[in-house]
Amino acid sequence: MTALAVRGLNVDLGGRRVLHDVELTVEAGDFMGLIGPNGAGKTTLLRAVLGLVRPASGSIRVEGEPVGRVRQRVGYVPQRHEFAWDFPISVADAVLSGRVRRMGWLRRAGVADYRAAGAALARVGMTELADRPVGQLSGGQRQRVLVARALALRPRVLLLDEPFTGLDVPTQELLTDLFGALAGEGRAVLMTTHDLTAAVHSCGRLCLVNRTVVATGKPDELRDAEPWRAAFGIRAGSPLLAALGVN
């Protein structure tokens, strides 16, 4: 099943077109790396799916329905600096806040909400820290809280914006295994990352972006240098191509 379908998407910011004619399909069970240079529009694309950016034209559908009708099926892990870590809230409450789109802003959490938050905490190995203030967490623990917060929604599509930035290797490996497992369970996982080597080795599919989709495919299908050169604006013989095993 197609989990996320983006068709003819154009996005303008500040009077300038930052994404044009984006065509992207993410199937259920995909773990896709969304990669490109700084300013390529990767985060803007995620924000368009979330409804935080209004497209100039085009359509976004989740499991065949307009995303505006089924926003609760989409989970989002923002970059760590976007969360207010100095807010006086516990780990458990931070994760529970991920249920707001299902609960509604004025409803109190019910049994199902607490169970979903507890299951999400367990999934990232943070149950024992549930009562700790979020401001006392390490960088890796904070990232796991953000992932749990997104998983508490029980999304069908999970969007990750640079989830590995500033993390130690064990935490990166833990999260990579988790994202792969979620895809294996039939969820669609779309992740932006600057760690190209890790993306090539851990993601089942890649999407090269530079204001539009340059190429998509399995890592083994993207061994030709040309799409990488087009996406990153690099010259033939660049060390980046060699590091990626591209020729």
N, C-alpha and C positions, 0 to 999 in steps of 0.2 A: 504494500500500500504506500502511496505517496503521502508522506507526513507533512511536508512543507513544499509549496510550489509558488515561486516568485516569477511573474510574467510581465515583461515589458516595463520594469520598474524604473522610474526616473525620480530623482530627489534633488531639490534645490535648497541650498542653505546660503543665507546672506546674499541672495541674488545671483548665486553661482551654481551651476549644475555640478553636483559632486558624485552622483551616480547616474548612469544612463544605460537604458536598454538592458537592464539586468535580467537574465534568465537563469533560474537556479531551481533544481529539484533535489530534495533530500528525502530519501526513502526511509520508511520505518526500518530500524536496524542498522542504519548508517552511522558511522563515527567519522564525520567529515571535518577536515582541517581547512579553515578559510584563511588563506595566506596572501600577503601582498605587502608592498612597502608602506611606510608611514604616509598617511594622507590618502590611501587608496580607497577609503570608504568602507572599510570592514565594519567598524563600530556603527557607522551610520546605517548600514544594512541591517544589523541586529536591531537597532532602535526603530527602524521602519517596521520590522516585523512586530515589535512590541507596541507599536502605535505611539511611540514617543516622538517620532518625526513623521510629518504628513507628506506622503508622496505627491509629486506633481502629476503623475499618471502611473498606470500599471495596476496590477492586482497581486494580492498575497492571500493564499489559501492554506489552511491547516486541515489535513484530513478531508479535503474536498470542500470545506466551508470557508466563507470569508473570515479572515482572522479576527475581525472585530466582534464576531458573534461567539467565538470560542477562545478568547484570550486566556482563559483559565487553563487551557491545555498547553500553554507555553510557559516554561520555567526559564529564569534568567539569572545568571551569575555575573554580576558586574565586576569591574576592576576593583580591587580592594579599597582604594582610596575614595571610592564613591559612597562608602558606608560610614555612618557617623559612629565611630568606635568609642568616642568619649561619652555617648549617651548612656545614662545609668540603666542598663537593661541586662538581664541574664542571657546566657547562651540559649536556654530553652525558650525564652520569650522572643529572642531574635529569630529563632527558627520558626516559631509559631506565627510570627508576622508574615511569613511567606504564604500563609493560608488566607490572607485578607481578600484576594480576588475571588475565592470561593465563599468566604463567610459574608462579605460585604463589610463596609467601613463601620457600620453602627451595630453590628451583631457581636455578641460575645462568643468566644470559642466554645465549641461543644465537644463531646466525647470523641467524635470522629476527627476533629481538628487536633486534639491532643495526641491521639493515637498516631496520626500521620506525622506530626512533628517528632514524636518519640521514635518512630520507625526511621525517619530521616536522620536523626542524630545517631542512631545505632549504625546506620549504613556508612557513615563517615567516621565511626569510631570515637564519638564525642559524648557518649552517654554519661560517662563518669564526670564530665565537666559541665553538666547541664545547668547547675546553679551558679557557676562562676560568672562574674561580670565580664562582658565582652572586652572591656578595656584592659583586662589583665591577661589576654591571650597573646600567644606568639603569632608571628606572621602566618605560619603554616596552619595553626589552629583557627585563625580568623578565616583563612580561605576555606577550610572545611566547614565552618559555620555557614558561609555564604552558599556553598554547595548544598548543604542540608536544608537551608532556607528555601532554595529553589525546588529541591526534591519533595519538600513538605506539600507542595501543590500537587504532587503526583502527575507531573506533566507528561504529555506524549512527545513534545519537542523540547529539548533542553539547549539553550543558547549560552555559550561560555565566552566571555570576553577576556582574553589573556589570563587564563586561570593559573599559569605557572610562574608569572613574574615574581621574582624575589624569593622563590621557595627553594628549600634545600632538596637534594636529590631524593631522599626517601619519601618526602611528601609528594613530590612530582610523580614518583612511581606509584604511590598509593592512589593518587587521583587518576592517573592514566589507567590503572587497572579498573578502577570504579567506572570511569566513562566507557571503557570497552565492555564491561559487564552490563551496563545500562543499555548500550546498543544491542548487546546479545539478547536482551530481554524484549527487544522490539521497539525501543524508543529511538527517536532520531536525535543525534547529538551533533551540534554544529559549533565548532570552536575556532575562535580567532587566536592566532599565536605567532610570535616572532621567532620561535624556536623551530626553524625549518627542518633541521635534521630529525628532531623528535617527532614532528608531524609526519614526515616521510616514513618513519619506522613504526609509529603507533596508530595512525589513522588509516581506516580502510579506503577512504576516498579523500581527494584533495580538490579544492577549488581555488584557482589562481585569480586574484582580483586586482584590478587597477582602474577604478571608477566604473568598470564593467567587468563581466566575467570573461576572462581571457581563455581559460581552459578548465575542464573538470575531468576527473578520471581516477582510477586506482594509481597508486604510486608507480607501479610497474608500467603503466600506460603513459606516464609523463616523463619518459627518459630522453625525449628530444629537447635540445636546449632552447629552441625558438620560443615556446610559450613562456619559459622562465625569463628569457631576455626581454620579452614583450611586457611581462608583468612587472619586473623589477627594474627595467631600464638599464641593464648591465651589458657589458661588452662580451663578445665571444672570448673564451679563454678565462673568464672570471673565476677566481678561486671558489666563489660560491657554487658554481656549476660543478666543479671538481668535488667539493665537499658533499654534494648531493648525489654524486654518481651519475650526473647528466652529461650527455655528449651530443 
